[in-house]
Amino acid sequence: MSDMSVKLGALTLKNPVMTASGTFGYGEEYNKFYPISKLGAVVVKGIAPWQSHGNAMPRTAEVVSGMINAIGLQGPGIDKFLTSSHYMPFLRTTGATVIVNIWGRKPEDYALVAERLEAEKDGIAALEINVSCPNVKEGGLSFGTNVASMQSVVRAVREKTTLPLITKLSPNVSCIADFAKGAQDAGSDMISLINTIPAMAIDIETRRPKLANITGGLSGPAVKPVAIKLVYEAAKAVSIPVIGMGGITCGADAVEFLLAGASAIAVGTATFADPAAPLKVLNELEEWMDSHGVKSVSELIGQVQI
């Protein structure tokens, strides 16, 4: 049997397969299909200082080889996340490795959530910082598309927590290496990528956008080649671990991301079609490693031959 464990800085996972934030809820529904503790980590939907109802319906649209979503970061907010039986209290009963994704409209919002989670960090393995949010002070510019703005968020969170930090990078930048290095320099212990790519779909019968928000984020197999390229470039630019995601549907996809330089991977859109997709990816990855004589995940990381 292959050794499936991976070390992400101070964080060790039993295997490299995680869930992508925003695609797995808070784990409760999926735990009815299989024990979510079997996965390397469960990354929950984004948590802000306030409750968010998200965007108007419709907010998802299926497209060729993927989907576009404009969910709008719907979530219960930090108070309810920490106290309601459907969220963190439930996750603590599962034995799963839990990573909490956090977001806000200004650095102080992120810091507030991080401080609350630090105070009640039992059962929380790490925080993932979503920097694809509007920077209100800069007139709506995404934190993730400006290195200095992104670093201000990472530093604000780093000051408030001892938990390992993952910065989730946007693909909508001219040089991903600059953002990867910027996150590392600001104190991030890891980076994850990619987030969704801006997209739009139109219903040709009604001549109206398929999303009430007009535009949304493209995810799924269509974005995988873009994700592979950016993971490869980011991994070469930094010394901290990289978590890769974007269109992973099977074990072979996971192998490709690992070869590109990812130390772990996250399954997202595939879960909407098959609730057991993350477990399927894990099983197929292990089967591939066994059939190819790969004894440890570490033997694959960054081993693409150029």
DRENMI-296453 format. One record per residue (C-alpha): residue number from 0; residue in one letter; chain; x, y, z. Coordinates in Angstrom, 2 decimals. Example, Ala and Ser with C-alpha at 12.3 -4.5 7.8 and 13.67 -1.06 7.14 Angstrom:
// DRENMI-296453
MARGU   pos   code   unit        c1        c2        c3
MARGU     0      A      A     12.30     -4.50      7.80
MARGU     1      S      A     13.67     -1.06      7.14
// end
This chain:
// DRENMI-296453
MARGU   pos   code   unit        c1        c2        c3
MARGU     0      M      A      0.00      0.00      0.00
MARGU     1      S      A      1.21      3.48     -0.85
MARGU     2      D      A      1.79      6.15      1.81
MARGU     3      M      A     -0.95      8.69      1.09
MARGU     4      S      A     -0.04     11.19      3.81
MARGU     5      V      A      1.22     14.66      2.93
MARGU     6      K      A      2.95     17.33      4.97
MARGU     7      L      A      1.88     20.92      4.39
MARGU     8      G      A      4.29     22.82      6.59
MARGU     9      A      A      3.17     22.20     10.17
MARGU    10      L      A     -0.03     20.54      8.94
MARGU    11      T      A     -0.05     16.82      8.15
MARGU    12      L      A     -2.96     15.30      6.22
MARGU    13      K      A     -3.78     11.60      6.02
MARGU    14      N      A     -4.10     12.01      2.24
MARGU    15      P      A     -3.86     14.88     -0.28
MARGU    16      V      A     -7.54     15.07     -1.25
MARGU    17      M      A     -9.46     18.04      0.12
MARGU    18      T      A    -12.78     19.67     -0.71
MARGU    19      A      A    -12.89     23.10     -2.33
MARGU    20      S      A    -14.57     25.85     -0.33
MARGU    21      G      A    -18.06     26.68     -1.51
MARGU    22      T      A    -18.70     23.26     -3.04
MARGU    23      F      A    -19.05     21.06      0.05
MARGU    24      G      A    -21.19     23.19      2.34
MARGU    25      Y      A    -20.16     22.48      5.92
MARGU    26      G      A    -19.90     18.73      5.46
MARGU    27      E      A    -23.15     17.69      7.14
MARGU    28      E      A    -25.02     16.65      3.98
MARGU    29      Y      A    -22.07     14.75      2.54
MARGU    30      N      A    -21.39     12.89      5.76
MARGU    31      K      A    -24.63     11.02      5.07
MARGU    32      F      A    -23.01      9.48      1.97
MARGU    33      Y      A    -19.66      8.53      3.52
MARGU    34      P      A    -17.55      9.51      6.56
MARGU    35      I      A    -16.02     12.84      5.56
MARGU    36      S      A    -13.13     12.04      7.92
MARGU    37      K      A    -11.81      9.76      5.15
MARGU    38      L      A    -10.72     12.85      3.21
MARGU    39      G      A     -7.48     14.70      3.78
MARGU    40      A      A     -9.39     17.82      4.81
MARGU    41      V      A    -12.80     19.44      4.58
MARGU    42      V      A    -12.71     23.12      3.60
MARGU    43      V      A    -15.98     24.80      4.55
MARGU    44      K      A    -17.88     27.61      2.81
MARGU    45      G      A    -16.60     31.09      3.51
MARGU    46      I      A    -17.18     32.66      6.92
MARGU    47      A      A    -17.48     36.43      7.37
MARGU    48      P      A    -18.23     38.60     10.42
MARGU    49      W      A    -21.84     38.76      9.29
MARGU    50      Q      A    -24.51     36.46      7.87
MARGU    51      S      A    -24.75     36.66      4.07
MARGU    52      H      A    -27.74     35.60      1.97
MARGU    53      G      A    -25.82     35.67     -1.31
MARGU    54      N      A    -27.03     36.79     -4.72
MARGU    55      A      A    -30.47     36.53     -6.29
MARGU    56      M      A    -31.60     33.39     -8.14
MARGU    57      P      A    -30.75     31.93    -10.59
MARGU    58      R      A    -27.14     31.84     -9.53
MARGU    59      T      A    -25.76     28.73    -11.23
MARGU    60      A      A    -25.66     27.80    -14.90
MARGU    61      E      A    -24.34     24.62    -16.45
MARGU    62      V      A    -22.05     25.17    -19.44
MARGU    63      V      A    -19.92     22.90    -21.63
MARGU    64      S      A    -17.33     21.17    -19.41
MARGU    65      G      A    -18.23     23.13    -16.31
MARGU    66      M      A    -20.53     25.56    -14.57
MARGU    67      I      A    -20.80     29.26    -13.85
MARGU    68      N      A    -21.83     30.36    -10.40
MARGU    69      A      A    -22.68     33.66     -8.75
MARGU    70      I      A    -23.64     32.32     -5.32
MARGU    71      G      A    -22.37     35.48     -3.68
MARGU    72      L      A    -20.60     34.00     -0.65
MARGU    73      Q      A    -23.76     32.93      1.17
MARGU    74      G      A    -22.96     31.93      4.72
MARGU    75      P      A    -24.12     31.92      8.35
MARGU    76      G      A    -21.53     34.36      9.70
MARGU    77      I      A    -19.01     33.71     12.46
MARGU    78      D      A    -21.44     33.69     15.40
MARGU    79      K      A    -23.76     31.07     13.96
MARGU    80      F      A    -20.86     29.05     12.52
MARGU    81      L      A    -19.36     28.63     15.97
MARGU    82      T      A    -22.60     27.91     17.85
MARGU    83      S      A    -25.15     26.24     15.56
MARGU    84      S      A    -25.23     22.43     15.62
MARGU    85      H      A    -25.11     22.34     11.79
MARGU    86      Y      A    -21.67     23.95     11.56
MARGU    87      M      A    -18.53     23.79     13.69
MARGU    88      P      A    -20.12     21.84     16.58
MARGU    89      F      A    -21.14     19.17     14.06
MARGU    90      L      A    -17.74     19.11     12.36
MARGU    91      R      A    -16.03     18.47     15.70
MARGU    92      T      A    -18.00     15.22     16.02
MARGU    93      T      A    -16.82     13.81     12.68
MARGU    94      G      A    -13.09     13.48     13.26
MARGU    95      A      A    -12.50     15.32      9.98
MARGU    96      T      A     -9.58     17.68      9.46
MARGU    97      V      A    -11.36     21.04      9.15
MARGU    98      I      A    -10.10     24.11      7.31
MARGU    99      V      A    -12.18     27.28      7.61
MARGU   100      N      A    -12.35     29.65      4.63
MARGU   101      I      A    -12.72     33.29      5.69
MARGU   102      W      A    -13.61     36.51      3.86
MARGU   103      G      A    -14.51     40.13      4.38
MARGU   104      R      A    -14.73     43.54      2.72
MARGU   105      K      A    -11.68     45.02      4.42
MARGU   106      P      A     -8.64     43.59      6.26
MARGU   107      E      A    -10.23     44.26      9.63
MARGU   108      D      A    -13.13     41.93      8.75
MARGU   109      Y      A    -10.74     39.06      8.05
MARGU   110      A      A     -8.84     39.81     11.25
MARGU   111      L      A    -12.02     39.74     13.32
MARGU   112      V      A    -13.02     36.31     12.01
MARGU   113      A      A     -9.49     34.97     12.49
MARGU   114      E      A     -9.43     36.23     16.07
MARGU   115      R      A    -12.76     34.55     16.85
MARGU   116      L      A    -11.61     31.27     15.34
MARGU   117      E      A     -8.30     31.44     17.20
MARGU   118      A      A    -10.24     31.71     20.46
MARGU   119      E      A    -12.26     28.59     19.64
MARGU   120      K      A     -9.81     26.68     17.46
MARGU   121      D      A    -10.45     23.22     18.86
MARGU   122      G      A    -11.04     21.03     15.81
MARGU   123      I      A     -9.82     23.67     13.33
MARGU   124      A      A     -6.64     22.68     11.48
MARGU   125      A      A     -6.05     25.81      9.37
MARGU   126      L      A     -7.61     28.93      7.88
MARGU   127      E      A     -7.96     29.63      4.16
MARGU   128      I      A     -8.06     33.32      3.22
MARGU   129      N      A    -10.32     34.13      0.27
MARGU   130      V      A     -8.78     37.23     -1.29
MARGU   131      S      A    -11.14     37.27     -4.28
MARGU   132      C      A    -13.36     39.73     -2.42
MARGU   133      P      A    -13.94     43.44     -3.10
MARGU   134      N      A    -11.57     45.82     -1.38
MARGU   135      V      A    -14.01     48.53     -0.32
MARGU   136      K      A    -11.25     51.02      0.47
MARGU   137      E      A     -9.93     50.72     -3.08
MARGU   138      G      A    -13.31     51.17     -4.73
MARGU   139      G      A    -14.22     47.53     -5.22
MARGU   140      L      A    -10.87     46.22     -6.47
MARGU   141      S      A    -10.42     42.57     -5.53
MARGU   142      F      A     -7.77     42.01     -2.85
MARGU   143      G      A     -6.56     39.11     -4.98
MARGU   144      T      A     -5.66     41.24     -8.00
MARGU   145      N      A     -3.37     43.66     -6.18
MARGU   146      V      A     -0.30     42.31     -4.39
MARGU   147      A      A     -0.17     45.03     -1.75
MARGU   148      S      A     -3.89     44.71     -0.95
MARGU   149      M      A     -3.60     40.94     -0.71
MARGU   150      Q      A     -0.64     41.25      1.63
MARGU   151      S      A     -2.55     43.65      3.88
MARGU   152      V      A     -5.19     40.96      4.37
MARGU   153      V      A     -2.68     38.17      5.00
MARGU   154      R      A     -0.77     40.27      7.54
MARGU   155      A      A     -3.98     41.28      9.34
MARGU   156      V      A     -4.97     37.62      9.70
MARGU   157      R      A     -1.45     36.50     10.62
MARGU   158      E      A     -1.44     38.91     13.57
MARGU   159      K      A     -4.60     37.35     15.01
MARGU   160      T      A     -3.98     33.61     14.75
MARGU   161      T      A     -1.42     30.89     15.31
MARGU   162      L      A     -3.28     28.53     12.96
MARGU   163      P      A     -1.63     27.63      9.63
MARGU   164      L      A     -2.70     30.06      6.90
MARGU   165      I      A     -3.59     29.26      3.30
MARGU   166      T      A     -4.05     32.14      0.86
MARGU   167      K      A     -6.41     31.27     -2.00
MARGU   168      L      A     -5.16     33.02     -5.12
MARGU   169      S      A     -7.13     34.42     -8.03
MARGU   170      P      A     -6.28     33.30    -11.58
MARGU   171      N      A     -7.23     36.74    -12.90
MARGU   172      V      A     -3.76     38.26    -12.65
MARGU   173      S      A     -0.94     38.88    -15.10
MARGU   174      C      A      1.81     37.10    -13.12
MARGU   175      I      A      0.77     34.46    -10.60
MARGU   176      A      A      4.35     34.16     -9.30
MARGU   177      D      A      4.21     37.71     -7.94
MARGU   178      F      A      1.08     36.92     -5.94
MARGU   179      A      A      2.42     33.58     -4.72
MARGU   180      K      A      5.62     35.24     -3.48
MARGU   181      G      A      3.62     38.13     -2.04
MARGU   182      A      A      1.47     35.76      0.02
MARGU   183      Q      A      4.54     33.90      1.25
MARGU   184      D      A      6.33     37.12      2.21
MARGU   185      A      A      3.26     38.36      4.12
MARGU   186      G      A      3.21     35.27      6.34
MARGU   187      S      A      1.05     32.72      4.54
MARGU   188      D      A      2.08     29.13      5.26
MARGU   189      M      A      0.53     27.81      2.05
MARGU   190      I      A     -1.23     28.98     -1.08
MARGU   191      S      A     -4.18     27.43     -2.88
MARGU   192      L      A     -5.26     27.99     -6.48
MARGU   193      I      A     -7.17     28.51     -8.61
MARGU   194      N      A    -10.36     30.34     -7.79
MARGU   195      T      A    -12.97     30.69    -10.55
MARGU   196      I      A    -12.54     32.59    -13.83
MARGU   197      P      A    -15.01     35.40    -14.71
MARGU   198      A      A    -17.58     34.18    -17.25
MARGU   199      M      A    -21.05     34.72    -18.66
MARGU   200      A      A    -23.76     32.64    -20.36
MARGU   201      I      A    -26.85     33.80    -22.29
MARGU   202      D      A    -30.15     31.98    -22.85
MARGU   203      I      A    -30.68     32.45    -26.60
MARGU   204      E      A    -34.45     31.86    -26.33
MARGU   205      T      A    -35.08     34.56    -23.72
MARGU   206      R      A    -32.03     36.60    -24.78
MARGU   207      R      A    -31.26     37.13    -21.12
MARGU   208      P      A    -28.21     36.19    -19.05
MARGU   209      K      A    -28.56     32.79    -17.40
MARGU   210      L      A    -27.51     34.30    -14.07
MARGU   211      A      A    -29.41     37.00    -12.23
MARGU   212      N      A    -26.02     38.52    -11.43
MARGU   213      I      A    -25.30     38.58    -15.21
MARGU   214      T      A    -21.74     37.27    -14.74
MARGU   215      G      A    -20.22     34.67    -12.46
MARGU   216      G      A    -17.23     32.40    -11.98
MARGU   217      L      A    -16.40     29.51    -14.31
MARGU   218      S      A    -15.27     26.24    -12.73
MARGU   219      G      A    -15.07     22.58    -13.70
MARGU   220      P      A    -13.04     20.63    -16.28
MARGU   221      A      A    -12.97     23.62    -18.65
MARGU   222      V      A    -10.55     25.47    -16.36
MARGU   223      K      A     -8.18     22.57    -15.59
MARGU   224      P      A     -5.46     23.39    -18.16
MARGU   225      V      A     -5.39     26.98    -16.86
MARGU   226      A      A     -5.17     25.72    -13.28
MARGU   227      I      A     -2.33     23.31    -14.09
MARGU   228      K      A     -0.29     26.11    -15.66
MARGU   229      L      A     -0.81     28.48    -12.74
MARGU   230      V      A     -0.08     25.80    -10.12
MARGU   231      Y      A      3.14     24.96    -11.96
MARGU   232      E      A      4.21     28.60    -12.10
MARGU   233      A      A      3.26     29.30     -8.47
MARGU   234      A      A      5.01     26.20     -7.14
MARGU   235      K      A      8.24     27.21     -8.87
MARGU   236      A      A      8.06     30.69     -7.34
MARGU   237      V      A      7.68     29.79     -3.65
MARGU   238      S      A      9.04     27.44     -1.02
MARGU   239      I      A      5.71     26.99      0.80
MARGU   240      P      A      3.27     24.19     -0.13
MARGU   241      V      A      0.74     24.68     -2.93
MARGU   242      I      A     -2.78     23.24     -2.94
MARGU   243      G      A     -4.10     22.80     -6.48
MARGU   244      M      A     -7.68     22.86     -7.68
MARGU   245      G      A     -9.69     23.51    -10.81
MARGU   246      G      A    -11.60     20.86    -12.75
MARGU   247      I      A    -10.45     17.76    -10.87
MARGU   248      T      A    -12.85     14.87    -11.51
MARGU   249      C      A    -10.70     11.73    -11.25
MARGU   250      G      A     -7.48     10.29     -9.88
MARGU   251      A      A     -5.57     11.03    -13.08
MARGU   252      D      A     -6.41     14.73    -12.70
MARGU   253      A      A     -5.02     14.65     -9.17
MARGU   254      V      A     -1.79     13.07    -10.40
MARGU   255      E      A     -1.42     15.84    -12.99
MARGU   256      F      A     -1.75     18.56    -10.34
MARGU   257      L      A      0.75     16.80     -8.07
MARGU   258      L      A      3.27     16.53    -10.90
MARGU   259      A      A      2.78     20.24    -11.62
MARGU   260      G      A      3.89     21.03     -8.06
MARGU   261      A      A      0.82     20.76     -5.84
MARGU   262      S      A      1.34     19.07     -2.47
MARGU   263      A      A     -2.42     18.50     -2.10
MARGU   264      I      A     -5.50     18.98     -4.26
MARGU   265      A      A     -9.11     20.04     -3.78
MARGU   266      V      A    -12.20     18.69     -5.52
MARGU   267      G      A    -14.96     21.20     -6.16
MARGU   268      T      A    -17.45     21.31     -9.03
MARGU   269      A      A    -17.36     17.54     -9.53
MARGU   270      T      A    -19.11     17.19     -6.17
MARGU   271      F      A    -22.25     18.83     -7.54
MARGU   272      A      A    -22.63     15.97    -10.03
MARGU   273      D      A    -21.49     13.22     -7.65
MARGU   274      P      A    -21.49     13.75     -3.87
MARGU   275      A      A    -18.85     11.02     -3.57
MARGU   276      A      A    -16.49     12.66     -6.09
MARGU   277      P      A    -13.74     13.53     -3.55
MARGU   278      L      A    -13.70      9.95     -2.26
MARGU   279      K      A    -13.65      8.64     -5.85
MARGU   280      V      A    -10.66     10.84     -6.66
MARGU   281      L      A     -8.87      9.60     -3.55
MARGU   282      N      A     -9.52      5.93     -4.37
MARGU   283      E      A     -8.45      6.35     -7.99
MARGU   284      L      A     -5.31      8.23     -6.97
MARGU   285      E      A     -4.32      5.42     -4.62
MARGU   286      E      A     -5.03      2.81     -7.32
MARGU   287      W      A     -2.92      4.75     -9.83
MARGU   288      M      A     -0.02      4.99     -7.40
MARGU   289      D      A     -0.17      1.27     -6.61
MARGU   290      S      A     -0.30      0.33    -10.30
MARGU   291      H      A      2.67      2.57    -11.10
MARGU   292      G      A      4.83      1.51     -8.18
MARGU   293      V      A      4.64      4.91     -6.47
MARGU   294      K      A      5.19      4.33     -2.76
MARGU   295      S      A      4.48      7.85     -1.49
MARGU   296      V      A      2.64     10.95     -2.65
MARGU   297      S      A      5.87     12.86     -2.09
MARGU   298      E      A      7.40     10.99     -5.04
MARGU   299      L      A      4.98     12.80     -7.38
MARGU   300      I      A      5.06     16.38     -6.12
MARGU   301      G      A      6.67     18.67     -8.66
MARGU   302      Q      A      8.07     15.80    -10.70
MARGU   303      V      A      6.90     16.91    -14.13
MARGU   304      Q      A      9.79     16.37    -16.56
MARGU   305      I      A     10.62     19.56    -18.43
// end
